[in-house]
Amino acid sequence: MSVARQVVVEADGGSRGNPGPAGYGAVVIDPATGEPLAEAAEYIGVATNNVAEYRGLIAGLTAAKALFPDAGDALRVHVRMDSKLVVEQMSGRWKIKHPDMKPLAARAAAILPPSSVTYEWIPRAQNKHADRLANEAMDAGRDGRTWEASASTAALDTPSARTASAPPPVQGPPGDQAAGVARARAALAAARGAAAPEGLFPMPGAQEPEPPVEAAPVTGSAAPAAEPSAAPAAEPSGAPVAPAPDSSAAPVVPAPEPSATPQTGWGSAPDLGAPSTLVLLRHGETALTPQKRFSGSGGTDPALSATGRDQAERAAAHFAALGTVQEIVSSPLRRCRETAAAVAARLGLDVHVDEGLRETDFGAWEGLTFGEVRERHGDDLTAWLASPDAAPTGGGESFAEVAGRVAAARDRIVARYAGRTVLLVTHVTPIKTLVRLALGAPPEALFRMELSAASISAVAYYGDGNASVRLLNDTSHLR
């Protein structure tokens, strides 16, 4: 009979760009002493975070098996990762929907008998060894080198206090942690508590994160809107730019204030964890879009045109190929819900609606061209272009009012989906507003951005309150 062998595997993967230059790291640990038994890391070229994380898991399991080739079914491996997606999918609790993930998961599952492996989610701060290995591999790839274990310093970042008793025997069906997870956590709790550094966001040592509270899912494009629906945001192209208004008369909704002491250099920056990334997809065309008519939330609620449906399908194929979107949130207006439904069908995700993402109510200007508004409501248009507090004729919304509700929606979504990549399917004004607020730009910046139908933009939000605009008006997927 084989002698029982028990090890802990910590694995991680990352992508600088998601997708972008990617690498993984994995370490096999003696649960009795906390000492690393083997390390693995590799630069894998351009890939997504999820692909890199799965590759790290595969490397860790392979290394564990190689350490004890004669252990057979007696080898017990407890995997610890900060990827909730990989942990839940490999534990059998979440369905693997993305086609790129299925072969990787199958490859990982085939390395050892399913009954030999248990999985546990841990905060990123407790996965520093594997994270450091992944970053070393990406640094090596950037420099045209191959990662070498002999040159690694990742183990130096791991406190010597990290020790853990052996994982408990696996009970229950393969992938089921219900029987033994409490004892596994208890066995590792002391080590995690000692190893976890003081950070901006203290976390309980043995507590898994609660799943986010989600709005009611919307299937297809038939979800009812809580407020009167509206049309696709076709802002006038080439609208004249008014002089910058007096900032004292134009309150601007600020981006979140940084909560930490300003950093003095990259080396002193705290580990803020993965940012919440909002990928901003403008809806596809409607019949009003090419006519450049005002189309907000106060007029008709047109559907996508044939061109718009094609644009939505192209966007869906693009996001399916990337494999980065984890959640979808849409404006309640029909053109956005139809665009979101096309993407959701390809990704196997639900669509959630947030009222704060609807387009501006353009009042009496709905359905008119810019020239028609100038002819009929010239004074109101001039005032609207000059001040974010001025509203369109007939009781529409000012840009200041729109900024307030869009910022509130942003805060809700970033808090609900912390650290995740969320696709927001919305309109011209909300997208431009999110970009403007992220940049700290003045209100007149809204008139200085081009935003095509079905274009993609992106903003990342970090734990210290800072934001980074990563993309604006990308239409490469439509060519």
N, C-alpha and C positions, 0 to 999 in steps of 0.2 A: 504493500500500500504506500502511495506517495506521501511524503512528509508535507504537512500543510504549510503553505507560504502565504504571507499576508503583506501587502504593500499598499501605499497610497500613491495615486497619480494626480498631479496637478498640471493642468494644461491650459493654454491660452493661444489666441491668434489675433492678429490685428491687420488693418489695412489703412494706409495713409492716403485717404481719399475716398474709400468705400464706394466703388472699387478704386483701387490704386495699388501701389507697391505694397506687397503683403508678405507676412511671415508668421511662423508659429513657434511656440516653445513648449516643452513638456519636461517634467522632472518626476522621477520615481523616487519615493521617499520610504525609508524604514519607519514604520509607525511606532516602533518601540523607542527609537532614539531621535527621530526627526532628521536624521542625516540623509542627504541625497545619495542615491545609489546609482543613478544614471541620468544624464541630461540629453535632450535632443532639441535641435532648432534648425530651421531652414528658411531661406528666402524662396518664395514660390512664384514670384512675378506679380502681375496684376491680377487681383482677385478681390472678393468682398470679405468683410469681417467674418460672416458666417462660414464661408468656405475655409478661411484660415483657422477658425476655431475648431471645425471638424478635423482639419488636417492635424492640428495639435493633439486632439484626442486620439486619432489613429496612431500618431507617433508615440504617445505615452503608453498606450496599450501594447503596441509592438515592442517597445523597450522593456516593459514589465514582463512580457512573455519571454523575451530573449534572455533576461536575467535568470529565469528558472525554467529552462526548456524541458526539464524532466518532471516538473510539478504536475502537469496535466490538469485534471479537474480539481486538484487540491489547491491551486492558486486562487487566492481571493484578492481582488483589486477594488479599492474604494476610490472613485474618481471625484475630484473636487474641481469645479470650474466656476468662473463668474459669468458664464453665458447661460442665462435662464433658458434660452431657446434649445441649446444642445442638451442640457440636463433634462428638461421636460420631454423632449422628443426621444432621447435614448432611454428614458425611464418608461416610455410607453404611454405617458399621460397626454401628450400633445401629438396631433397628427402631423406627419411630415408632408407638406403640401407642395413645396417648391421642387421642381424636377431636378435642379442642380444639387439639392441636399440629399435626395433619396439614395443615389449610389454611394455617397460618402457615409451616410448612416449605415447602410448595408455592409460596407467595408469595415466599419468600426465594430459592428455587431458580430462579424465573422471571425474576429481575431481570437476571442476567448468565448467559452460557453456563456450564454446570457446569465445563467445562475451564478457565475463567478464574479460578476461586476455589479457594483452599486454606484449610484450617482448622488451627488450633493451639490447644491448651489452655495457659493460663498461670495461675499462682497469682493470687489476688485482689490481693495486694500489688503485682503488676505491671500491674494494670488500673485504676489509681487515676484516670486521667483520665476514662474512661467512667463509672466508679463515681461520681465527683464530679458529673458531668453528670446522671446519673440522680437523685441526691439533690437537686440543685438543682431539677430538674423536680418532684419530689415535694414539696419545700418550697414551690414556687410554687403547686402545686395546693392544698396545705393552706391557703395564705393567699388563695386565690381569684384568683391571678394567672396569667398565661401566661409560661412560660419565654422569656427573650430572650437571644440569643447575645451581644448587646452588654454585658449585665450579668454574664455568666458569669466566674467566676474559676477555673474548673476547670483551665485551662492552666497557672496559676501553681503547681499542685501537681505538675506534671510536670517532672522534672529536665531541664535542657538537655542533659545527657549522653546522652539517649535518641536514639541514631542507629542506623540499621540499613542494611546493604547491601540491594540489591534482592532480592526473593524469586526463587528459581530458576524456570526454565521448568517448567511443569506437564507431567509425563509420566505415561503410564498412563491407565487409564479414568477417566471423571469421578468425582470424589470420592475417588480413590485416592491416598493420600499416600506409599505405600511407596517410590516411586522417588525423590522429591525431598525428603522430610521432613528427612533428616539435614542436607542442605545449607541448608535453610530455617532450621533451628534454629541451625546454625553461623553463619549470616549475622546472626541476631538475638541471639545469645548475649551478645556484648559489651555491647549496649545494655541487655538485661535485667539483666545482672550489675551494671551501673553504676546502673541505676534502682531496683533492689530495695532497700528500706530494711531496716535492721536490725530484726528483729522477734522475737517470742517463739519463733517456729518457723522457723528458717532453712530455706530450700528450695534445692535445686540449681537453677541458672539454666535449664538446658535439659532437665530431666527431667520427663516426664509422670508422674502418679500411677499406681501400680499398682492394678488393680481389686481391690476388697475380696475377701478369702477368705470364701466363703460356705459355710454348712452345706448338707448335701444337700437339694435341693429336695423339697418335698412337694406332690404333686398331689392336688387334691380333699381328701377327709377320710379317706383310707385309710392315712395314714402311721402306722407302728407307733410306739408310745411305748416309750422305753427303760426306763421304770419303770411299775409298775402304774398304769393310768389311773384317773381319778377323775371327779367330777361337778361341775356348775356351782356356783360359789361363791355360795351364798345365805346371806349373813351375817344373823343376826337383826337385824331392824329395830327401832330404839328400845331397844336393849339398855341397861341401866343403866350409868351412867358411874361408875367407881370413882375415889376420890381419887388425885391424882397420886402415883405411886410415888417412893420415894427414888431420885434419879438415880444414887447410888453403887451401888445394888443392881440397877440396870436398864441394863446397857450397851446403847447404841444405836449402830448402824452409822452413822458420819458420812458426810455428803456429801463428795466430793473436796475436798481443801484447795486454796485458791487458790495458784497457782504464781507469781504476779507480785506486785509491790509494790502495796498497795491504792491505788486511784486517788483523787485529791483533787477530782475534778470531771469533768463530762462532757467538757470540752474536752481533758483530759489522758488520757482513756481510750485505750488502744492499740487498733489495728484487729485484733480477734480473729478475724475471718472469720465465715462463716455458722455459727450454732450447729447442733448435732445436735438435732433435734426429735423427741421420742418422742410420738407420738399414741397415746393409751391407750384402746382399745376393749374394754369389758367384753362378754363373749359374750352372745348372746341367751338367752331363757328356756328352761329345761327344765321337765319336769313338777314338779320339786322347788322351783323358784324361787318361784312364787306361794304355796306352802305355807310358805315361810320356814324351810326345813329346812337344817341344816348339810350342805353338799355340797362336799367338798374332794377331795384326791388320795388319800384312804385308803379311799374307799367304792366305790360303783358308778360307772360312767362313762356317764351318761345322754346321749342325743342331744338335739338341739334339739327342742322341741315345735313345733307348727304356728305358734304365736305367735312363737317364737324364730326360726324360719326366715324369717318375714315381717320381723322386726326386722333380721335379717342382710341381707336384700335391700334394705331401706330404708337401712341404713348403707352398703351397697355403692354404691347410687345417689348417696348424699351425697358419698362420696369420689370417685366418677367425675366428678361435677360440679365439685368443687374442683380436681382435677388436681394435688394437691400431694404425694401419697404416692409415694415412690420405692422403698420396700422393705416387705416384710411379714414379721413374725416372730410366731410363735404359741406358746402353751402347748401341751404335748403332749396335753392332755385333749381328748376328742372334741368337746365343745361349742364349744371355742375353734377347733379345726381346721375344724369345719363353718362357723363364722362367718367365719373367715379365708378359706376357700375361696370363699365367696360374693363377698367383696370382690375377691379375686384374679382371679376369672373376669371381673369387670367392668373391672379395670385391666390385665389381661394380664400379671400378675406371678406369680412363684413364691412359695410360702409356705415359710419356713424355721422350724424348730422349735428352741426353746431350753428345756431342762429347768428352768432357773431361774425360768421364768414360771408354773410350775404353782401351783395353789392350795394352801393350808395343808392338811396332814394333820390332820383333826380327831379321829383316833383312834376311841374308842368312841362319840363323839357323831355320827358320820356318819349322816345320814338322820333325825336327831331334830330336833324343834323346840326353841327356846330354853326353853320351859316344861317340856318333857320332860327336858331336860338338868338344869334346876334341880331337878326332882323326884327324879331318879335319882342325880345326881352333884353335889349342891348345894355341898359344900365345895370340890370341884375347880373348879367354875365360879367361885366367889367368888375363889379364888386366881388363876385365869386372868384375871379382870377386873382384878385388883389389880397384877399384875406381868407384864411382857413375857417373863420367864424361865419362867413357869409353862406347862406343856404340858397339853393336854386329856387326859382320862382314857384310859388304855390305850395310851400311847406315841405320842401325836400330836406335832405340832410346836409349839414356843412361837413367839410373835411375834418374839422375838429371833433365833431360828434362821431364820425366814422372811425377816427383814430382811437377814440375812447373804447368803443365796443370791440374793435379789432384787437387792441392791446389786452383787453379782458379775456377775449377768446384765446389769444396767444398764451396768456398766463395759465388759463385752465388746462390747455392742451399740453403745455410743457410740464406742468405738475403731474397731470394724469399719466403721461407716457414718458416719464423721466428716463433719459438714457437711451431712448428708442428712436427709430427713424419713422416719421409719420408723414404720409402724403396728405397734403391739404389741397382739395380741389375747390378753387374759389375764383375770384374775379380780378379785374384790373386794379381797382382801388384798394381792396384788402392786401393784395400782393405788394403793390407799390408802397403801401403804408408799412407793412412788416419790414420791407427792405429799408425804408427811410428811417424807421425807429431804430433798427439795428445799427445803422450808420451814424445815428445822431444828426441826421441832415435836417435842414429847415423844411417847412411845409411846401415851399415852391419847388422842391426837388421832385414832387409828384409829376410835374409837367416836363421833367427832363429825363424821364425813363421811357424807353420803348418796351412794350410788352405785347407780343404777338399771341394770337389764338393758339391754344394748346402748347404754349411755351413752358419751360421748366426753369424755376429759380430755386435757391436753397439757402437757408439760414440755420446756423448751429448755435445753440444756447448752452452756456456752460454754468457750472454750479456756483461760480462767483458772481453771476449776474451779467457777465460779458457775452456779447454776441459776435458772430463772424459770418459775413455774407460770403457764400462759397460759389454761387452761380446766379446768373441773371439772364433771362430771356434766351435760354438755349432752345433752339429749334432743329438741332441736328437730326433728331429722331424722325422728323417729318420729311426729310429729303429722300 
